[in-house]
Amino acid sequence: MTEGTKSHYEVIVIGAGVAGIYQIKRLVDLGVDAVVLDAAADLGGTWYWNRYPGARFDSESYTYGYSFSKELLDEWHWKEKFSGQPENLRYLNYVAEKFDLRRHMRFNCKVEAARFDEAQDLWRLKLDDGRDLSCRFVIMAVGLLSTPTLPRFSGMDSFKGRSFHTYYWPHEPVDMVGKKVAVIGTGATGIQVIGEIADKVGELTVFQRRPNWSAPLNNSPISEKQMAEIRSRYDEIFATCARTPGGFEHEPDRRGFHEVTRQERLALWDRLYDEPGFGIWLGNFREIFMDEAANAEFSAYIADRIRRRVKNPAVAEKLIPRDHGFGVQRVPLETDYFEAYNRDNVHLVDISATPIERITETGLRTTARDYDFDIIVYATGFDAITGAFDQIDISGLGGEKLFEKWKDGPSTLLGMLVHGFPNLLMPTGPQSGSASTNFPRGIETGVNWCTALMEHMWDRGYTRADATRAAEARWTAHVTKMYEIMLLRKAKSWFTGYNSNVAGHEEGKVRYFVYNGGAPKYVTTINEVAATGYEGIVLSSTERSSARPLAARV
Ligand SMILES: Cc1cc2nc3c(=O)[nH]c(=O)nc-3n(C[C@H](O)[C@H](O)[C@H](O)COP(=O)(O)OP(=O)(O)OC[C@H]3O[C@@H](n4cnc5c(N)ncnc54)[C@H](O)[C@@H]3O)c2cc1C
């Protein structure tokens, strides 16, 4: 059978991003018959799609890269502390070429439906090109920030200029010199774009509904010499990432917020503000995340920093969030963002005061006035965490639909399995340890765990793994309970499932999307489950055999 007509695999991985690439590497090494499918025209996931100016890591590059190959770590030179999208995509291509993984990947393949065949313990997949494929295991490496959402304005198709969501930024350079540009949205993406293009466009008008807290990225180049030093410390770097709650190099300050003087607090904050990366968020006092008073004092400190950077006091006040405290959602890191508003060609429009009424042929209309633009950029984010799952019509045992089951929020076992949907494995699923951390560290953990589960089953001839209802309920209750102590439960953010552009995700109903217990606790828990022979997961077989099924081997 040729590759083109092949219709059955032991494992099908959906998604060729950081997770899918590592998953296929593990499977190829084990000699398993597996393939990766991606709707995109090439590999890279997040770093294939998001090509907008300013798209870059907020993880230190060398903590983001894969840790599984010493050779790879020795070969790759990260050129910047927080590397940009083009370089990140080059890196993922380098990994795929180095380990000859591309031949196991198929592109322009969107999975539209997946149905569990109970009689044979197989998943039956339908692709958008009409093809049908089957497999024992489906690995959902579909991404947690991979379903972009557009606002629901009328007239969006009528605009005669160019407009795009940042996720679909064109592959060819977009000429913005001298152009009138609108950016709608001031979340993590908007903050990156605005800082990058402010001095390159004719006029930039930013439409902001709610400001976000943000702090300096403090990026810098990495010289050959510095990279050599980083390479010599890789073991230590990854050990630190494994020990910290967020999977980063940044460790929380162990002193109690209330045990030190205000002067000592200010000294820490002054230092962290000038340091690179998430230190200002994750190297801070732990009380910032749980204690209203501590959070309010720190938020006031950051507000003053904004006032010092933005010359026009009225604009500065508009850029300071009032509805949530610093750090209760993932903090966007910025480069020259606040200084952009000191430029004569940059204007801030508060659309909570004067909402956008519609998009017009020449621009847009707010309740206050009409604006003309050449380009409209929708920096309006994602249907986060469950969006890519909801896009696939997934039916499990008895025809139950995953979309229906998760209508009011996901429920999972360890963020990796769902009761009633056997053999559907999610290395970085909702409620797993990935979303609130440095993703690749969580991805490697999740992929390794899912791979070990499959190996366990192959070795014993099992063909079905299904989480029990009780175990799933316990995990979901645990994830839910952990929100109670965190201020993040109050934020309108993707950590709580808020997205006014997605029906059912409007304000007022928290979705328990992320595990907040920190990476070390998560790893301990999932390892314990594996060590007990997968307690909480029923393993069974339709065609019990004692050896790894031949079908698993290439
Ligand atoms: C702009 C941006 C910057 C980020 N920066 C950081 C950072 O600095 N640090 C960090 O830790 N995280 C960051 N993230 C999060 C980032 O998503 C993860 O770091 C990581 O790239 C996720 O990898 P993944 O493989 O899980 O998913 P993705 O990279 O999202 O890949 C998922 C793939 O699945 C494909 N897919 C989805 N559904 C289907 C389907 N039905 N059929 C076929 N294919 C499908 C998609 O096309 C996509 O290619 C960032 C995210 C964004 C958007």
The ligand as an SDF file (V2000), in Angstrom:
LIG
                    3D

 53 58  0  0  0  0  0  0  0  0999 V2000
    1.7470   34.4390   19.6100 C   0  0  0  0  0  0  0  0  0  0  0  0
    1.9820   33.3720   20.6280 C   0  0  0  0  0  0  0  0  0  0  0  0
    3.1340   33.3960   21.3960 C   0  0  0  0  0  0  0  0  0  0  0  0
    3.3610   32.3840   22.3310 C   0  0  0  0  0  0  0  0  0  0  0  0
    4.5000   32.4390   23.0950 N   0  0  0  0  0  0  0  0  0  0  0  0
    4.7160   31.4790   24.0180 C   0  0  0  0  0  0  0  0  0  0  0  0
    5.8850   31.4950   24.8480 C   0  0  0  0  0  0  0  0  0  0  0  0
    6.7300   32.3670   24.7480 O   0  0  0  0  0  0  0  0  0  0  0  0
    6.0160   30.5210   25.7650 N   0  0  0  0  0  0  0  0  0  0  0  0
    5.1120   29.5220   25.9170 C   0  0  0  0  0  0  0  0  0  0  0  0
    5.3060   28.6530   26.7550 O   0  0  0  0  0  0  0  0  0  0  0  0
    4.0240   29.4610   25.1220 N   0  0  0  0  0  0  0  0  0  0  0  0
    3.7980   30.4110   24.1960 C   0  0  0  0  0  0  0  0  0  0  0  0
    2.6710   30.3510   23.4170 N   0  0  0  0  0  0  0  0  0  0  0  0
    1.7750   29.1930   23.5250 C   0  0  0  0  0  0  0  0  0  0  0  0
    2.0720   28.2190   22.3610 C   0  0  0  0  0  0  0  0  0  0  0  0
    0.8680   27.9190   21.7640 O   0  0  0  0  0  0  0  0  0  0  0  0
    2.8260   26.9970   22.8720 C   0  0  0  0  0  0  0  0  0  0  0  0
    4.0830   27.4130   23.3410 O   0  0  0  0  0  0  0  0  0  0  0  0
    3.1090   25.8890   21.8510 C   0  0  0  0  0  0  0  0  0  0  0  0
    3.5540   26.4060   20.6350 O   0  0  0  0  0  0  0  0  0  0  0  0
    1.9200   24.9970   21.6700 C   0  0  0  0  0  0  0  0  0  0  0  0
    2.2720   23.9200   20.8470 O   0  0  0  0  0  0  0  0  0  0  0  0
    1.2210   22.8150   20.4750 P   0  0  0  0  0  0  0  0  0  0  0  0
    1.9010   21.8550   19.5780 O   0  0  0  0  0  0  0  0  0  0  0  0
    0.5850   22.2970   21.6940 O   0  0  0  0  0  0  0  0  0  0  0  0
    0.0450   23.5820   19.7020 O   0  0  0  0  0  0  0  0  0  0  0  0
    0.0890   24.5080   18.4190 P   0  0  0  0  0  0  0  0  0  0  0  0
    1.4220   25.0720   18.1910 O   0  0  0  0  0  0  0  0  0  0  0  0
   -1.0540   25.4420   18.5540 O   0  0  0  0  0  0  0  0  0  0  0  0
   -0.2040   23.5020   17.2100 O   0  0  0  0  0  0  0  0  0  0  0  0
   -1.4480   22.9160   17.0070 C   0  0  0  0  0  0  0  0  0  0  0  0
   -1.5700   22.5330   15.5490 C   0  0  0  0  0  0  0  0  0  0  0  0
   -2.7490   21.7350   15.4230 O   0  0  0  0  0  0  0  0  0  0  0  0
   -3.3310   22.0100   14.1870 C   0  0  0  0  0  0  0  0  0  0  0  0
   -4.7420   21.6250   14.2580 N   0  0  0  0  0  0  0  0  0  0  0  0
   -5.6640   22.0400   15.1530 C   0  0  0  0  0  0  0  0  0  0  0  0
   -6.8560   21.4620   14.8840 N   0  0  0  0  0  0  0  0  0  0  0  0
   -6.6740   20.6610   13.8150 C   0  0  0  0  0  0  0  0  0  0  0  0
   -7.5320   19.8060   13.0640 C   0  0  0  0  0  0  0  0  0  0  0  0
   -8.8380   19.6830   13.3600 N   0  0  0  0  0  0  0  0  0  0  0  0
   -7.0190   19.1220   12.0160 N   0  0  0  0  0  0  0  0  0  0  0  0
   -5.7040   19.2440   11.7020 C   0  0  0  0  0  0  0  0  0  0  0  0
   -4.8570   20.0580   12.3580 N   0  0  0  0  0  0  0  0  0  0  0  0
   -5.3330   20.7500   13.4090 C   0  0  0  0  0  0  0  0  0  0  0  0
   -3.1320   23.4960   13.9890 C   0  0  0  0  0  0  0  0  0  0  0  0
   -3.1620   23.8520   12.6190 O   0  0  0  0  0  0  0  0  0  0  0  0
   -1.7520   23.7050   14.6020 C   0  0  0  0  0  0  0  0  0  0  0  0
   -0.7540   23.7020   13.6320 O   0  0  0  0  0  0  0  0  0  0  0  0
    2.4240   31.3450   22.4900 C   0  0  0  0  0  0  0  0  0  0  0  0
    1.2470   31.3480   21.7320 C   0  0  0  0  0  0  0  0  0  0  0  0
    1.0190   32.3490   20.8120 C   0  0  0  0  0  0  0  0  0  0  0  0
   -0.2510   32.3000   20.0080 C   0  0  0  0  0  0  0  0  0  0  0  0
  1  2  1  0
  2  3  1  0
  2 52  2  0
  3  4  2  0
  4  5  1  0
  4 50  1  0
  5  6  2  0
  6  7  1  0
  6 13  1  0
  7  8  2  0
  7  9  1  0
  9 10  1  0
 10 11  2  0
 10 12  1  0
 12 13  2  0
 13 14  1  0
 14 15  1  0
 14 50  1  0
 15 16  1  0
 16 17  1  0
 16 18  1  0
 18 19  1  0
 18 20  1  0
 20 21  1  0
 20 22  1  0
 22 23  1  0
 23 24  1  0
 24 25  2  0
 24 26  1  0
 24 27  1  0
 27 28  1  0
 28 29  2  0
 28 30  1  0
 28 31  1  0
 31 32  1  0
 32 33  1  0
 33 34  1  0
 33 48  1  0
 34 35  1  0
 35 36  1  0
 35 46  1  0
 36 37  1  0
 36 45  1  0
 37 38  2  0
 38 39  1  0
 39 40  1  0
 39 45  2  0
 40 41  1  0
 40 42  2  0
 42 43  1  0
 43 44  2  0
 44 45  1  0
 46 47  1  0
 46 48  1  0
 48 49  1  0
 50 51  2  0
 51 52  1  0
 52 53  1  0
M  END
$$$$
